[in-house]
Amino acid sequence: MTEMTNSNGYLHSKRYSHYVFLLLFLLFMFDYIDRLVIVSLFPYLKQEWGLTDTQCGMFVSAVYWAQFAFAFPISILIDRWSRKKSIGLMAVFWSLATMGCAFTRNFAQLFSMRVAIGIGEAAYAPGGAAIISALYPEKKRAVMMGIWNSAIPLGSAVGITLGGLIATHFGWRNAFGIVALPGLFIAILFFFVKDYQTVDLSQKKSSTGDQKTDYKAIGLRFIKTPSLILTYLGFAGNVFVTTSLLSWLPTYFYRLYELPMDKASLKASSIMLMAIIGAPLGGFLTDLWFKRRGNARLLFPAISSLTTALLMFIALGFLRDSIQFVVLLLGGMTAIMFVPAAQAVTQDVIHPGLRATSYSLCVVVQTLLGSSLGPIFVGQLSDRTNIQTAMTFLPVFAVIAAGLFFAGSFFYQRDIERVEKVTLSLAG
């Protein structure tokens, strides 16, 4: 598919593409810092406000519920209006909402601020994925997605670590205020990057010879692309696992090993940081395999998801102390390896003018079935049993994800052959 204006396959110069990518990476990192700083604050919130584990889990799920509600409409705005303006406005909004968390006085107020963060972050991933798909050649799409997605574990680890350290020494409210400021600065810079021209969705001519956009046909294309639907569902299964781990690993170490919260947060963060290796490695291996096997972008997530399930099952169900930590480190690396390939699929098999919309639908599905349910699922099981028992159920969802990706691999090549050829150009 021809999509770039430069002979080397880049939308801008290679150097400027890397600059825009760096800003996207930093925004993704601060997205997750602001999103997950709260998980290290659970013990302080429980003590000060008398909350249950289920209520603490709801602070994480609130972000994902808001994403579920707003990702699709905002992504349409991104695709049809402006990538850079939409992303800049979202980042400003979520940074200010994070700052607002510092001034809350009860569960309802903090929950409302967490919803506001979710509204701000709702379509950042779809918008960022659309821009990266335009910036780089198609053959580099998965590896660049992998590098970009390494911002997730980095931001998660930094947010959780900073939350524990700041709360321990300066109080939990200051944690929100401190992490909100850098993202606000990067958001302002993004308003000044060069965008690509909004893609025309016209597909056929009327009897008068005018171009017409067949929106019904475009909508049906999503439904009639099995590899896309199965990728959405596979994504949801894995995100159920990763969001639960991000939310509850600090508390798991805090209770199981009776560690201080700052040390428990640091230990959990080191596991999440392994995904910094896993995300780009997953993208690199996928693109390497993709050169030899056409459906590698769905076969690879199936294999990595199954590997993650096995590692987590062994670590959480049978191991303790140092050996458990080592196996969890490996699981932290493999848990995100599916993302670059699966994310690339959401861009590969759909019209280039609908890429943000495509990934927003992925966000909607993974939020509804994965990230919004995982933290509460573990929290409720923990309230009824204990945190150790609750965590051992997570590998089941990674196995389900593996099966869905494998099923999708049978449809991928047929689906990608149906995508229209479109040439992208710079705005203005």
C-alpha positions as CSV (number, residue, x, y, z in Angstrom):
1,M,0.0,0.0,0.0
2,T,1.4,3.4,-1.0
3,E,1.0,5.8,2.0
4,M,4.1,8.0,2.2
5,T,5.3,11.1,0.4
6,N,9.1,10.6,0.7
7,S,11.0,8.2,-1.4
8,N,12.5,6.6,1.8
9,G,9.0,5.8,3.1
10,Y,8.8,8.6,5.7
11,L,6.0,11.2,5.8
12,H,8.5,13.9,7.0
13,S,12.2,13.8,7.0
14,K,13.6,11.0,9.1
15,R,14.9,13.4,11.7
16,Y,11.6,15.3,12.1
17,S,9.7,12.0,12.2
18,H,11.8,10.9,15.2
19,Y,11.2,14.3,16.9
20,V,7.4,13.9,16.6
21,F,7.8,10.2,17.7
22,L,9.7,11.4,20.8
23,L,6.9,13.7,21.8
24,L,4.4,10.9,21.3
25,F,6.5,8.6,23.5
26,L,6.8,11.2,26.3
27,L,3.1,11.9,26.2
28,F,2.3,8.1,26.4
29,M,4.7,7.8,29.3
30,F,3.0,10.7,31.2
31,D,-0.4,9.2,30.3
32,Y,0.5,6.1,32.3
33,I,2.3,8.0,35.1
34,D,-0.8,10.0,35.7
35,R,-3.0,7.0,35.3
36,L,-1.2,4.6,37.7
37,V,0.4,6.9,40.3
38,I,-2.7,6.1,42.4
39,V,-2.0,2.4,42.9
40,S,0.8,3.1,45.4
41,L,-1.5,5.3,47.3
42,F,-4.1,2.6,48.1
43,P,-2.9,1.9,51.7
44,Y,-3.0,5.7,52.5
45,L,-6.5,6.1,51.0
46,K,-7.7,3.0,52.9
47,Q,-6.3,4.3,56.1
48,E,-7.6,7.9,55.7
49,W,-11.0,7.2,54.2
50,G,-11.7,3.6,55.3
51,L,-12.0,2.2,51.8
52,T,-12.3,-1.4,50.7
53,D,-10.1,-3.1,48.0
54,T,-13.0,-3.0,45.6
55,Q,-13.3,0.8,46.0
56,C,-9.6,1.2,45.5
57,G,-9.8,-0.9,42.3
58,M,-12.6,1.4,41.1
59,F,-10.2,4.3,41.0
60,V,-8.2,2.5,38.3
61,S,-11.3,1.2,36.5
62,A,-12.8,4.7,36.5
63,V,-10.2,5.8,34.0
64,Y,-11.1,2.9,31.7
65,W,-14.8,3.4,32.0
66,A,-14.4,6.9,30.8
67,Q,-12.2,5.7,27.9
68,F,-14.9,3.2,27.0
69,A,-17.5,6.0,26.8
70,F,-15.4,8.7,25.0
71,A,-12.7,6.8,22.9
72,F,-14.8,6.3,19.8
73,P,-16.3,9.8,19.4
74,I,-13.0,11.5,20.2
75,S,-11.2,9.2,17.7
76,I,-13.6,10.3,15.0
77,L,-12.6,13.9,15.7
78,I,-9.0,12.9,15.4
79,D,-9.4,11.2,12.1
80,R,-11.7,13.8,10.6
81,W,-10.3,17.1,12.2
82,S,-6.7,17.3,13.5
83,R,-4.4,14.8,15.1
84,K,-2.1,17.3,16.7
85,K,-4.8,19.6,18.1
86,S,-6.9,16.7,19.4
87,I,-3.9,15.1,21.2
88,G,-2.6,18.4,22.6
89,L,-6.0,19.2,24.0
90,M,-6.4,15.7,25.5
91,A,-3.0,15.8,27.2
92,V,-3.7,19.3,28.7
93,F,-7.0,18.0,30.1
94,W,-5.7,14.8,31.7
95,S,-2.8,16.7,33.2
96,L,-5.1,19.2,34.9
97,A,-7.4,16.5,36.0
98,T,-4.5,14.7,37.7
99,M,-3.6,17.9,39.5
100,G,-7.2,18.1,40.6
101,C,-6.9,14.8,42.4
102,A,-4.7,16.4,45.0
103,F,-7.6,18.6,46.2
104,T,-10.2,15.9,46.7
105,R,-11.6,15.2,50.2
106,N,-13.6,11.9,49.8
107,F,-14.2,8.9,47.6
108,A,-16.8,10.5,45.3
109,Q,-14.6,13.5,44.5
110,L,-11.5,11.4,43.8
111,F,-13.5,9.1,41.7
112,S,-14.8,12.0,39.6
113,M,-11.3,13.3,39.0
114,R,-10.2,9.8,37.9
115,V,-13.1,9.8,35.4
116,A,-11.9,13.2,34.1
117,I,-8.4,11.7,33.6
118,G,-10.0,8.9,31.6
119,I,-11.8,11.4,29.4
120,G,-8.6,13.2,28.7
121,E,-6.7,9.9,27.9
122,A,-9.7,8.4,26.0
123,A,-8.3,8.5,22.5
124,Y,-4.6,9.3,22.9
125,A,-3.6,5.7,22.0
126,P,-5.7,5.7,18.8
127,G,-4.4,9.2,17.8
128,G,-0.8,8.3,18.5
129,A,-1.1,5.0,16.6
130,A,-2.5,6.8,13.6
131,I,0.3,9.3,13.5
132,I,3.0,6.7,13.9
133,S,1.5,4.6,11.1
134,A,1.7,7.7,8.9
135,L,5.2,8.7,10.1
136,Y,7.1,5.5,9.3
137,P,7.2,2.9,6.5
138,E,4.8,0.0,6.7
139,K,7.6,-2.5,7.1
140,K,8.7,-0.7,10.3
141,R,5.2,-0.3,11.8
142,A,5.4,-3.0,14.4
143,V,8.8,-2.2,15.7
144,M,8.0,1.5,16.0
145,M,4.8,0.6,17.8
146,G,6.8,-1.6,20.1
147,I,9.2,1.2,21.0
148,W,6.3,3.5,21.5
149,N,4.5,1.0,23.7
150,S,7.5,0.6,25.9
151,A,6.4,4.0,27.3
152,I,3.5,2.1,29.0
153,P,5.6,0.1,31.4
154,L,8.1,2.9,31.8
155,G,5.3,5.3,32.7
156,S,3.6,2.8,34.9
157,A,6.8,2.0,36.8
158,V,7.7,5.6,37.2
159,G,4.2,6.5,38.4
160,I,4.0,3.7,40.9
161,T,7.5,4.3,42.2
162,L,7.1,8.1,42.5
163,G,3.7,7.6,44.1
164,G,5.2,5.4,46.8
165,L,8.2,7.6,47.4
166,I,6.4,10.9,47.4
167,A,3.5,9.6,49.6
168,T,5.9,8.1,52.1
169,H,7.9,11.3,52.5
170,F,5.6,14.2,51.6
171,G,2.0,12.9,51.7
172,W,-0.2,11.2,49.1
173,R,-1.8,14.4,47.8
174,N,1.6,15.8,46.6
175,A,2.1,12.7,44.4
176,F,-0.7,13.9,42.1
177,G,0.5,17.4,41.8
178,I,4.1,16.6,41.1
179,V,3.5,14.0,38.3
180,A,1.0,16.3,36.5
181,L,3.3,19.1,35.6
182,P,5.8,17.6,33.0
183,G,2.9,16.1,30.9
184,L,1.4,19.6,30.7
185,F,4.6,21.0,29.2
186,I,4.9,18.3,26.5
187,A,1.2,18.7,25.6
188,I,1.8,22.4,24.8
189,L,4.8,21.5,22.5
190,F,2.7,19.0,20.6
191,F,0.4,21.8,19.3
192,F,3.3,23.0,17.1
193,V,4.2,19.7,15.3
194,K,3.4,19.2,11.6
195,D,0.2,17.1,11.0
196,Y,-0.8,15.0,7.9
197,Q,-3.7,16.0,5.7
198,T,-7.0,14.5,6.8
199,V,-7.7,11.5,4.5
200,D,-10.7,11.7,2.1
201,L,-13.1,8.8,2.6
202,S,-14.7,9.1,-0.8
203,Q,-15.0,5.7,-2.4
204,K,-17.3,5.9,-5.4
205,K,-18.8,8.2,-8.0
206,S,-22.4,9.2,-8.2
207,S,-24.4,9.3,-11.4
208,T,-23.2,12.9,-11.8
209,G,-19.6,12.0,-11.6
210,D,-19.1,13.4,-8.1
211,Q,-17.2,11.5,-5.4
212,K,-19.4,10.0,-2.7
213,T,-18.5,8.5,0.7
214,D,-20.3,5.3,1.4
215,Y,-20.4,5.4,5.2
216,K,-22.5,2.3,5.4
217,A,-19.9,0.3,3.5
218,I,-17.1,1.7,5.7
219,G,-19.0,0.7,8.8
220,L,-19.6,-2.8,7.5
221,R,-15.9,-3.1,6.7
222,F,-15.1,-3.1,10.4
223,I,-17.7,-5.8,11.1
224,K,-16.7,-7.9,8.1
225,T,-13.0,-8.0,9.0
226,P,-12.6,-11.1,11.3
227,S,-8.9,-10.6,12.0
228,L,-9.7,-7.1,13.3
229,I,-12.6,-8.3,15.6
230,L,-10.5,-11.2,17.0
231,T,-7.6,-8.8,17.6
232,Y,-9.8,-6.5,19.6
233,L,-11.0,-9.4,21.7
234,G,-7.5,-10.9,22.1
235,F,-6.3,-7.4,23.2
236,A,-9.0,-7.3,25.9
237,G,-8.0,-10.7,27.3
238,N,-4.4,-9.6,27.8
239,V,-5.2,-6.1,29.0
240,F,-7.4,-7.7,31.7
241,V,-4.2,-9.4,32.9
242,T,-1.8,-6.5,32.6
243,T,-4.1,-3.9,34.1
244,S,-4.7,-6.2,37.1
245,L,-1.0,-6.7,37.6
246,L,-0.3,-3.0,37.3
247,S,-3.0,-2.2,39.9
248,W,-2.4,-4.9,42.4
249,L,1.2,-6.0,42.4
250,P,2.3,-3.3,44.8
251,T,-0.4,-4.4,47.3
252,Y,0.4,-8.0,46.6
253,F,4.0,-7.5,47.8
254,Y,3.0,-5.2,50.6
255,R,0.7,-7.9,52.1
256,L,2.4,-11.1,51.2
257,Y,5.9,-10.1,52.2
258,E,5.0,-7.3,54.6
259,L,7.2,-4.8,52.8
260,P,6.9,-1.0,53.3
261,M,4.8,0.5,50.5
262,D,7.7,2.4,48.9
263,K,9.7,-0.9,48.7
264,A,6.7,-2.9,47.5
265,S,6.1,-0.3,44.8
266,L,9.7,-0.4,43.7
267,K,9.6,-4.2,43.5
268,A,6.4,-4.2,41.4
269,S,7.8,-1.4,39.2
270,S,10.9,-3.4,38.4
271,I,8.7,-6.2,37.0
272,M,6.7,-3.7,34.9
273,L,10.0,-2.2,33.6
274,M,10.8,-5.5,32.0
275,A,8.2,-4.6,29.4
276,I,10.5,-1.9,28.2
277,I,12.5,-4.8,26.7
278,G,9.4,-6.8,25.8
279,A,7.6,-4.1,23.8
280,P,10.3,-3.3,21.3
281,L,11.5,-6.9,21.2
282,G,8.0,-8.0,20.4
283,G,7.8,-5.5,17.6
284,F,11.2,-6.4,16.2
285,L,10.6,-10.2,16.3
286,T,7.2,-9.7,14.7
287,D,8.5,-7.6,11.8
288,L,11.4,-10.1,11.3
289,W,8.9,-13.0,11.1
290,F,6.5,-10.9,9.0
291,K,9.1,-10.9,6.2
292,R,8.7,-14.7,5.9
293,R,5.2,-15.4,7.1
294,G,2.3,-13.2,6.1
295,N,0.1,-13.7,9.2
296,A,3.0,-13.4,11.8
297,R,1.4,-10.2,13.3
298,L,-1.3,-12.5,14.8
299,L,0.6,-15.7,15.3
300,F,3.3,-13.9,17.4
301,P,0.7,-12.5,19.9
302,A,-0.8,-15.9,20.2
303,I,2.6,-17.4,21.2
304,S,3.6,-14.6,23.5
305,S,0.2,-14.6,25.3
306,L,0.5,-18.3,26.0
307,T,4.0,-17.9,27.3
308,T,2.8,-15.2,29.6
309,A,0.0,-17.4,31.0
310,L,2.5,-20.2,31.7
311,L,5.0,-17.9,33.5
312,M,2.3,-16.2,35.6
313,F,0.6,-19.5,36.5
314,I,3.9,-20.9,37.8
315,A,5.0,-17.7,39.6
316,L,1.7,-16.8,41.3
317,G,0.6,-20.4,42.0
318,F,3.7,-22.2,43.1
319,L,6.7,-20.0,43.8
320,R,7.7,-17.6,46.5
321,D,10.6,-15.3,47.4
322,S,13.5,-14.8,44.9
323,I,12.6,-17.5,42.4
324,Q,9.0,-16.1,42.2
325,F,10.5,-12.6,41.5
326,V,12.7,-13.9,38.7
327,V,9.8,-15.6,36.9
328,L,7.6,-12.6,37.4
329,L,10.3,-10.5,35.7
330,L,10.2,-12.8,32.7
331,G,6.4,-12.6,32.7
332,G,6.6,-8.8,32.9
333,M,8.7,-8.9,29.7
334,T,6.4,-11.3,27.8
335,A,3.1,-9.7,29.0
336,I,3.4,-6.7,26.6
337,M,5.1,-8.4,23.7
338,F,1.7,-8.9,22.0
339,V,1.0,-5.2,21.8
340,P,3.1,-4.0,18.8
341,A,1.9,-6.7,16.5
342,A,-1.7,-6.5,17.6
343,Q,-1.7,-2.7,17.4
344,A,-0.2,-2.9,13.9
345,V,-3.0,-5.2,12.8
346,T,-5.6,-2.5,13.8
347,Q,-3.8,-0.2,11.3
348,D,-3.0,-2.8,8.6
349,V,-6.5,-4.1,7.8
350,I,-8.5,-0.8,7.8
351,H,-8.7,2.2,5.5
352,P,-5.9,4.7,6.3
353,G,-8.5,7.5,6.9
354,L,-10.0,5.4,9.8
355,R,-6.9,4.3,11.7
356,A,-7.6,6.3,14.9
357,T,-11.2,5.1,14.7
358,S,-10.0,1.5,14.3
359,Y,-7.8,1.6,17.3
360,S,-10.4,3.5,19.3
361,L,-12.7,0.5,18.8
362,C,-9.9,-1.7,20.1
363,V,-9.7,0.6,23.2
364,V,-13.5,0.4,23.6
365,V,-13.5,-3.4,23.5
366,Q,-10.4,-3.8,25.7
367,T,-11.8,-1.4,28.2
368,L,-15.3,-2.9,28.4
369,L,-14.0,-6.5,28.7
370,G,-10.5,-6.0,30.0
371,S,-9.1,-3.0,31.8
372,S,-12.3,-1.8,33.5
373,L,-13.1,-5.3,34.9
374,G,-9.6,-6.6,35.9
375,P,-8.8,-4.3,38.9
376,I,-12.4,-4.7,40.3
377,F,-12.3,-8.5,39.7
378,V,-9.1,-8.9,41.7
379,G,-10.3,-6.4,44.3
380,Q,-13.6,-8.3,44.9
381,L,-11.9,-11.7,45.0
382,S,-9.3,-10.3,47.4
383,D,-12.1,-9.0,49.7
384,R,-13.7,-12.4,49.7
385,T,-10.5,-14.5,50.0
386,N,-7.1,-12.8,49.9
387,I,-4.9,-11.0,47.4
388,Q,-2.8,-14.1,46.7
389,T,-5.8,-16.2,45.7
390,A,-7.2,-13.5,43.6
391,M,-4.0,-13.0,41.5
392,T,-3.8,-16.7,40.6
393,F,-6.9,-16.5,38.4
394,L,-5.2,-14.0,35.9
395,P,-3.4,-16.5,33.7
396,V,-6.7,-17.9,32.5
397,F,-7.4,-14.7,30.6
398,A,-4.0,-14.7,28.8
399,V,-4.8,-18.3,27.6
400,I,-8.1,-17.0,26.1
401,A,-6.3,-14.1,24.4
402,A,-3.8,-16.6,22.8
403,G,-6.7,-18.6,21.3
404,L,-8.3,-15.5,19.9
405,F,-5.1,-14.2,18.2
406,F,-4.5,-17.7,16.8
407,A,-8.0,-17.8,15.3
408,G,-7.5,-14.3,13.8
409,S,-4.3,-15.4,12.0
410,F,-6.4,-17.5,9.6
411,F,-8.1,-14.3,8.3
412,Y,-5.4,-11.7,8.3
413,Q,-3.9,-12.0,4.8
414,R,-7.3,-12.0,3.2
415,D,-8.4,-9.0,5.1
416,I,-5.2,-6.9,4.3
417,E,-5.7,-7.6,0.6
418,R,-9.0,-5.8,0.7
419,V,-7.6,-2.5,2.1
420,E,-7.7,0.5,-0.3
421,K,-4.5,2.1,-1.5
422,V,-4.2,5.7,-0.3
423,T,-1.4,8.3,-0.5
424,L,-0.9,10.5,2.6
425,S,0.3,14.1,2.3
426,L,1.3,16.8,4.8
427,A,-1.3,19.2,6.0
428,G,-0.9,22.7,4.5
